[in-house]
Amino acid sequence: MLILSTLELIERTTKAIGYHQSFESPDRLAIDQYTELRERHLAFLAELLEDFGVEAHLSVRQAA
């Protein structure tokens, strides 16, 4: 359940980044803060996966 919740947090954070990037004048501070938050969520997800013997090196793929 915690893994699923963390994945949902990553998804919501990624959407928030996209929202702030969509402005004519993107809000760099918000983008940077959400990007840092997403990195923390990814690190936490990797820790959770380690409990199952899975070593993960997670990063976000840039949209095409």
C-alpha positions in Angstrom: 0.0 0.0 0.0 2.8 2.4 0.8 4.4 1.7 -2.6 1.2 2.5 -4.4 0.8 5.7 -2.3 4.3 6.8 -3.2 3.7 6.1 -6.9 0.6 8.3 -6.7 2.6 11.1 -5.0 5.2 10.9 -7.8 2.4 11.1 -10.4 0.7 14.1 -8.7 4.1 15.9 -8.3 4.9 15.3 -12.0 1.6 16.8 -13.0 2.2 19.8 -10.8 5.6 20.3 -12.5 3.9 20.1 -15.9 1.2 22.6 -14.8 3.9 25.2 -13.7 5.9 24.6 -16.9 2.8 25.3 -19.0 2.6 29.0 -18.1 3.8 31.6 -20.6 6.3 32.6 -17.9 7.0 29.3 -16.0 7.3 29.6 -12.3 10.9 28.4 -11.8 10.7 28.3 -8.0 7.6 26.1 -8.0 9.1 23.8 -10.7 12.4 23.5 -8.7 10.6 22.8 -5.5 8.3 20.2 -7.0 11.3 18.6 -8.8 13.1 18.3 -5.5 10.0 16.8 -3.9 9.7 14.3 -6.7 13.3 13.3 -6.2 12.6 12.6 -2.6 9.6 10.5 -3.5 11.7 8.5 -5.9 14.4 7.9 -3.3 11.7 6.8 -0.8 10.2 4.4 -3.4 13.7 2.9 -4.0 14.0 2.4 -0.3 10.6 0.7 -0.1 11.6 -1.6 -3.0 14.8 -2.6 -1.2 12.6 -4.3 1.4 11.6 -6.7 -1.3 15.2 -7.3 -2.4 14.8 -5.0 -5.4 17.6 -2.6 -6.2 16.2 0.3 -8.2 17.9 3.3 -9.7 15.0 5.5 -10.5 14.8 8.7 -12.6 12.2 10.5 -14.5 12.0 10.2 -18.2 11.5 13.5 -20.1 8.3 13.6 -22.0 8.6 13.7 -25.8 
